Amino acid sequence: MKKLKKLICVFFTCSLAFNLSAQVTQNIDSATIIREAEIFLKNQTKLLEENEGKVEITVNKLDPRLKLQACDQLVPFLTPGSKAWGKITIGVQCSTPKPWTIYLGANVKVSGGYFVTNKAVSMGQMLTEQDLVKIQGEISSLPPGTITDEKQAIGKTMLANYPAGVNLRKEMFKLIPVIQQGQSIKVSSSGNGFTVSNEATALNNAAEGQVAKAKTAGGQIISGIARVGGVIEVN
C-alpha cells in the first residue's frame, strides 16, 4: 500500500510538473505580437507608400515581464477614428483559446512630397500651377488635410490671405457643394465584388469629402461621403 501511494504521488508530481512546463511553453513570444502589429501597419500604409513615398514603422517593445497565453490567431486593430501614421496606439486581440487584448505604442513616419504656396496668395484667388511648389518632408507630422496632390489645389479658391511657403491644406479652400439639399441623388454602397445604387433625396449641402445625409423613398435616413456627380458613398 505504501509503495502504491508513493507511485501515485510520484505520478501526480510528474504530471503537475509536466502541466506547468506545458503552460510555460504556451506563452506567446512578444516578438510574434510585434511582428503581427508591424505587418498590419504595413498593410494599412501600403497606399501611402505607393503614392507618397517612404514609410518607416517602429513598434515599441513589450514589457518582458508580461506573459500572455499563446493564441490561435492574432487580430491587430486601430481604435475607431485613428489614423495609421504618426505616434499611434495599436491594439492586438486574441479570441481563442483564451481571450486577451494588448495595446502597443507605435510610430509611423511617412515621408514624401507635399505642396506649399510658391508666392503670396490672396483671399478669393483661384490657385494655378504657378502658385504651388512641391517640397519633400515628413507628411505624418503635418496637419490633417495637407495637400499631397496638386489636383487637390489647382482651381480652388482661397478663403484668406497667405504668405509664400505656407503648407496648403484643404481647409484653406472655399468649399463648393457637390450635393445640395433637396437634390435627387444616388446612394452608392459597394463591397467585395458588388455595388448597389439607390435613389434618394439629399437632406443637406455638402462639398466633396464631407458627410452628407439623404432620405430614401422608403423613409430611411442614410449618411455617407459626398462625391462629385450627386453621389453619396456609403461604406
N, C-alpha and C positions, 0 to 999 in steps of 0.2 A: 504494500500500500504506500509506504514511504517513497519507494522508487517511482511509483506511478505519479504521485503528487509532484515529485521532483521533475519528472519528464513533462508533466502538464505545465509546470511553472516555467521550465526552460522553453517549451514550445511557445507559450504566450509572450514570454520576454523577447524571444527571437521575432515573433510575429509583430510585436509592438515596435521593435527596432526597425523592422522592415518597412512598416507603415510610415514611421517617422521619416525614414530615408526617402520613401516614395513621395511624401509631402514636400520635402526639400527639393527634389528633382522636378516637382510640378510647378515650382515658382517660375514665372516668366522672366526672361532676361530683359533688363531695361533697354539694352541695345535694340531689341526687337521692336519695342514700343516706339523708340525714337526713329527707327528706320521706317516704320509704317506712317508716322507723322510726316516725315520728310517726303515720302512717296506721294502722300495725299496733297501736300502743299505744292509739289512739283506739278501735279495734275491740275491743281487749281490755278496755277500761274503759267500754264503752258501757252495760252494765247498771248499773255503779256510778254513772254519771252520771244514769241514769234513776231509780234507786232511792235514791241517797244525796244527790246534789246536784252541786256544781260540780267539774269535773276540769280541772286545769292541767298541760300536758305540756311539758317542756323537754328537748330532746335536745342534748347537748354537741356542739360543732363538732369537725370532724376536723382533724388536723394538715395545714396547707396543702401541706406538702412531700410528703405521701403521694399516690402515683399508683397507681390501680387500673384495670385494663382494663375497658372497657365490658362490660355484662352483658345477656344476653337477658331474664333475669327475676330480680329480687332477691327473696330469701326471708328476711324478718326472723323472729327466734325468741327465745324466752326459754329459759334453761337449765332442765332438769327441776327441779321443786320451787320455782322462783322465782315470786314474786308480781308483779303488774303495777302496783304502786304503791309509793311511797316512792323512795328512792335505789336505782336498779337498774342492771344492765348488760344491754343488748340486743344480740343478735348479728344480723348481716346477712350472708347467704350467697349466693354465686353459683356455679352449676354449669357454665354454658356461656357463652361459648366457652372461657374459662379459669377453672378453679375458684379461688375465694378466699373467705375469711371474715374479717370485721372485727367488732370489739366496740366499742360506744359506751356512754358513761355517760349516764344519763337520770334525771330527777327528775319523778315523777308525784304531784301533790298532789290529794288527794280531800277535798273539804270537804262537810260535811253534818251531819245530826243523829245523836246517839248518847245513850245513857241512862246516868245515874248514880243513886246512891241518894239519894232525897229526904230520908231521915232514917236514923238508925242502924238497922241490921238485925242480927238475932241468928242464931247457928248453929241450924239446924233450922227456921228461919222460912220459911214459904211466901210468896213475893212476890205482892203485889197491885198494881193500877194505882196506888194511893196511895203505894206505896213507891218509885216511879220518877219521874224528871223528865228531860225531853229538853232537851239543850243543843246548840248549834251549834259546830263546830270542825273542825280538820283531822283527819279519820279516819285518813289514811295514816300519821300519826305516832304513832298509838295502838297498844297491844299487840294481837297476833292474838286473835281471838275476841271483840273488843269488840261489845257488843250495840247494833245499829242498828235493830232492830225489837222493839217491846215484847212481841210474841208470843213472842220467844225467851226472855223473862224471867218473864212472868206465869205463876204456878202452879209455878215452880221452887223447890226447897228449897235454902237456903243451907248451905254447908259450914262457914262460920266467921262470926265477928262482924265487921262492918264499920261504920265511921262514915258520916255523911252526906257526899255529894259524891264518893264513890268510883266510878270508872268500872266499870260492870258488864261482866264477861267470862264466857264460857261455862264456864271452868274453876272459877268460884266456886260452881257449882251441883252438887248431888248428881245423879249420872247414874243414870237408871233404864233398865235394859236393855230394848230393844225386841226383841232376839233373845237367846235363851238356849241354852246348849249342849245338844245332843241334840234340839232342836226341829226339826220339819219345816218348812222354809221354801221360799220361791221365789227363784230366782236370775234376775234380770231384766237383759237386755242389749239396748240399743237403738242404732240407727244412723240413717243418712239414710233415713227413710221406712219403718223396720221396727222391731219389738220382738219379742224372743224370751224366753220364760219357761220355766224348767225346775225340777223338784222337786229338793231336796237336803236334807241334814241339817247343822244348824249345829254347828261344832266349838268355838265359844267364845261367851261372853257379850259383848254389845256394845250400847252406847247409840246413839241416833240420831246419825249422822255419823261414828261410829267405824268402824274396819276390822274386818270380820267374815270368818271363813273358813267354808267349807262343803264337804261331800263329796257329789258326785253319785252316782246309782245305779250309774254306770259306774266309780266309784272316783276320779274326777278331783277334785283339790283346787282350789277357786276362792276368790279373795279379792275383796272389794268393800266398798261402803259400806252400813252398816246403816240401814234405813228402817223407819218405823212400819208395822205390819201384817205383820211377819215376812218382810221382803223384803231381799235383798242386791242392790244396784245395781252392776253391772259395766260399766265404760266400755270 
